[in-house]
Amino acid sequence: MQVYKAPLRDMRFVLHELHGSAELTALEGQGELSADLIDDVLEQAANFTETVLLPLNASGDLEGCHYENGVVRTPQGFRQAYDAFREAGWNAAASDPAYGGQGLPASVYKLVEEMICSSNLSFGLYPGLTHGAYLALRSHGSQELKDAWLPKMVEGRWSGTMCLTEPHCGTDLGLLRTRAIPQGDGSYSITGSKIFISAGEHDLTENIVHLVLARLPDAPKGVKGISLFLVPKFQQDADGNPGPRNGVSCSGIEHKMGIKASATCQINFDAAKGWLIGEPHKGMRAMFTMMNSERVSVGTQGLGVAEAAYQAAVAYARERLQGRSLAGAKYPDRPADPIIVHPDVRRMLMTARAYTEGCRALCGWVARALDEHELSPDQQVRTAAEDRVALMTPIVKALFTDLGFEVANLAVQTYGGHGYIREHGVEQYVRDARIAQIYEGTNGVQALDLVGRKMSSNFGRPLRSFFHPVLAFIDANLEDEALADFIGPLAKSFGTLQQATAHIAANGLRDPEEAGAAATDYLRLFGLVALGYMWARMAKIAVGKRETAGADAAFYEAKLVTARFYMERLLPQTGALWSAIRSGKASTMALGEDRF
Ligand SMILES: Cc1cc2nc3c(=O)[nH]c(=O)nc-3n(C[C@H](O)[C@H](O)[C@H](O)COP(=O)(O)OP(=O)(O)OC[C@H]3O[C@@H](n4cnc5c(N)ncnc54)[C@H](O)[C@@H]3O)c2cc1C
């Protein structure tokens, strides 16, 4: 049986103590937000995810989705859970009040999203995609389209999708063939086949709003000739309710490794009626609004799975009796000690803990930037926040999902053979986590985005949005002896990151293959330093509070122990990554293509 309790104490620490939730009230529309209100939201989300979504996680995985004659049925209980989710207002929580949303800032909602992903990743995809589609439509759609479609999407009565992928066209969207022919009445006729469309067809909502990438007749070749269209499953009748069926059909669902309760669909558009979102040929720009939001959300999926897997591993390690402690029997009255006494099991649990809490902290830092970009009244703050989001998006997406998968694997290893079999539900975490490294742009593509685009854009301005605060933090705390164990390793790894950045900037400009060969190692190096920055900041708070925290002292003590483990056992990986980067592309590229 899967176990999961939302880590509310740590979530409150990240939100209130590390990132100062009180500052959120200065943002537009957030004047009423208080710590009590936030805590109440988090508690309600914890209750919903633990009692409604978690019990459907393993059963949904076992049953999967069903396809019959174009109709897709989600596993038992999903429809009721979705109705309860919608009725409780969770679908509308993070959306604009102008369209019926509750305007909860990303800083709070990302924590709710984490809980959803921990308790039931498959379920989370349905509202997650709707929210991404909502964002793209709200940012780029005409007022008429927004008024017609957004309120029901925000309410959750209608869901959303993103339709990019075609059989011959995954990463390289320039190859896409779906066509859009203007009809002379403001609408378009869309024809083409899409594959791998999450939530493309299902039984949770009355209507499905597809955001579809397609080419206009006069479109230039490649990605510069792609436009974005809104294509509903049902057109609207005069009262705004689902009317005639549109030319959209589902010809099958994929049978896949994980997230089995999430319907992954083949969707055909046969002269389907659609409407242009944004400008002709500028579809990638509009779609990027959705893709960027989805990328941070996919990172949150990695974090969510990591937390659930970590909790499972801890629970098992406390109970499973095998062998004796190397320091002498700790529980002589029992036939053996619990495996949590063994250093190698500790290695796995501490690694999982340090990555998971570090990612939660970093996610909060990026979520704050999402909020400031959207809601700050100060243009300078908005621009700085936009830079931070742009830089950190590929890191959050790729690092968190890689670590989510690693932590899920560590959980299986902690269970031994009992993790490999189905009974305890930890092998599901490995299977579910795996897709997050692939969709929304593979992690390799995220790394290329980081070195190719983000590093050089605006003369390095996004890079400075990370480098400046880290440097300022190191400078401000360098003399503090109580923090020496944390600032020293951070400063060292930060220096390594600066060297690696300069190296890639120089060599990548000369030879793009050099940057391509270094990209994944560089992203990991960057991500580990970013987690180091978070751990050093968390350690500073813990040092300040542990003496006076009373009953909470154990929480801060554990933070310090975990921070120390991160600095001593995980952050040093940066040295090896820098060596690999420095070696250049030669050994990677030397073997001829016919020699493999
Ligand atoms: C369960 C599931 C759900 C999905 N949901 C959706 C969805 O809702 N909507 C949607 O549109 N799509 C969806 N996808 C598709 C997903 O986004 C793609 O699978 C992904 O973008 C990769 O494309 P591909 O599979 O064609 O791989 P390819 O593009 O063929 O890539 C294969 C490999 O080559 C590498 N590669 C490709 N090009 C480059 C390059 N230029 N440089 C370096 N390496 C490169 C990739 O990193 C990868 O390792 C989903 C897929 C799955 C499996």
The ligand as a MOL file (V3000), in Angstrom:
LIG
                    3D

  0  0  0     0  0            999 V3000
M  V30 BEGIN CTAB
M  V30 COUNTS 53 58 0 0 0
M  V30 BEGIN ATOM
M  V30 1 C 3.1110 9.7220 -22.2800 0
M  V30 2 C 3.3880 10.8400 -23.2320 0
M  V30 3 C 2.6240 11.9940 -23.1800 0
M  V30 4 C 2.8410 13.0290 -24.0890 0
M  V30 5 N 2.0190 14.1330 -24.0880 0
M  V30 6 C 2.0940 15.0140 -25.1210 0
M  V30 7 C 1.1150 16.0340 -25.2950 0
M  V30 8 O 0.2000 16.1940 -24.4700 0
M  V30 9 N 1.1930 16.8360 -26.3840 0
M  V30 10 C 2.1760 16.7050 -27.3080 0
M  V30 11 O 2.1830 17.4440 -28.2760 0
M  V30 12 N 3.1420 15.7580 -27.1650 0
M  V30 13 C 3.1130 14.9170 -26.1010 0
M  V30 14 N 4.0710 13.9310 -25.9650 0
M  V30 15 C 5.1720 13.8820 -26.9080 0
M  V30 16 C 6.5010 14.2870 -26.2820 0
M  V30 17 O 6.5150 15.6480 -26.0070 0
M  V30 18 C 7.6040 13.8420 -27.2550 0
M  V30 19 O 7.6820 12.4350 -27.1500 0
M  V30 20 C 8.9270 14.4890 -26.9670 0
M  V30 21 O 8.8590 15.8570 -27.2550 0
M  V30 22 C 10.0570 13.8890 -27.7830 0
M  V30 23 O 9.7210 13.7120 -29.1300 0
M  V30 24 P 9.9180 12.2760 -29.8230 0
M  V30 25 O 9.3120 11.2680 -28.9490 0
M  V30 26 O 9.4620 12.3550 -31.2110 0
M  V30 27 O 11.4760 12.0520 -29.7900 0
M  V30 28 P 12.5650 12.5960 -30.8820 0
M  V30 29 O 12.3270 14.0380 -31.1550 0
M  V30 30 O 12.6020 11.6810 -32.0350 0
M  V30 31 O 13.8920 12.4630 -30.0220 0
M  V30 32 C 14.5680 11.2000 -29.8340 0
M  V30 33 C 15.8810 11.4630 -29.1080 0
M  V30 34 O 16.7260 12.3340 -29.8780 0
M  V30 35 C 17.0640 13.4800 -29.1320 0
M  V30 36 N 17.0530 14.6540 -30.0220 0
M  V30 37 C 16.1190 14.9830 -30.9400 0
M  V30 38 N 16.4630 16.1180 -31.5720 0
M  V30 39 C 17.6120 16.5290 -31.0130 0
M  V30 40 C 18.4830 17.6440 -31.2260 0
M  V30 41 N 18.1930 18.5880 -32.1320 0
M  V30 42 N 19.5910 17.7360 -30.4840 0
M  V30 43 C 19.8790 16.8040 -29.5590 0
M  V30 44 N 19.1110 15.7280 -29.3170 0
M  V30 45 C 17.9940 15.5990 -30.0390 0
M  V30 46 C 16.0120 13.6050 -28.0350 0
M  V30 47 O 16.4960 14.3090 -26.9060 0
M  V30 48 C 15.7000 12.1380 -27.7510 0
M  V30 49 O 16.6350 11.6420 -26.8450 0
M  V30 50 C 3.8920 12.9200 -25.0390 0
M  V30 51 C 4.6810 11.7600 -25.0580 0
M  V30 52 C 4.4270 10.7360 -24.2010 0
M  V30 53 C 5.2570 9.4810 -24.3110 0
M  V30 END ATOM
M  V30 BEGIN BOND
M  V30 1 1 1 2
M  V30 2 1 2 3
M  V30 3 2 2 52
M  V30 4 2 3 4
M  V30 5 1 4 5
M  V30 6 1 4 50
M  V30 7 2 5 6
M  V30 8 1 6 7
M  V30 9 1 6 13
M  V30 10 2 7 8
M  V30 11 1 7 9
M  V30 12 1 9 10
M  V30 13 2 10 11
M  V30 14 1 10 12
M  V30 15 2 12 13
M  V30 16 1 13 14
M  V30 17 1 14 15
M  V30 18 1 14 50
M  V30 19 1 15 16
M  V30 20 1 16 17
M  V30 21 1 16 18
M  V30 22 1 18 19
M  V30 23 1 18 20
M  V30 24 1 20 21
M  V30 25 1 20 22
M  V30 26 1 22 23
M  V30 27 1 23 24
M  V30 28 2 24 25
M  V30 29 1 24 26
M  V30 30 1 24 27
M  V30 31 1 27 28
M  V30 32 2 28 29
M  V30 33 1 28 30
M  V30 34 1 28 31
M  V30 35 1 31 32
M  V30 36 1 32 33
M  V30 37 1 33 34
M  V30 38 1 33 48
M  V30 39 1 34 35
M  V30 40 1 35 36
M  V30 41 1 35 46
M  V30 42 1 36 37
M  V30 43 1 36 45
M  V30 44 2 37 38
M  V30 45 1 38 39
M  V30 46 1 39 40
M  V30 47 2 39 45
M  V30 48 1 40 41
M  V30 49 2 40 42
M  V30 50 1 42 43
M  V30 51 2 43 44
M  V30 52 1 44 45
M  V30 53 1 46 47
M  V30 54 1 46 48
M  V30 55 1 48 49
M  V30 56 2 50 51
M  V30 57 1 51 52
M  V30 58 1 52 53
M  V30 END BOND
M  V30 END CTAB
M  END
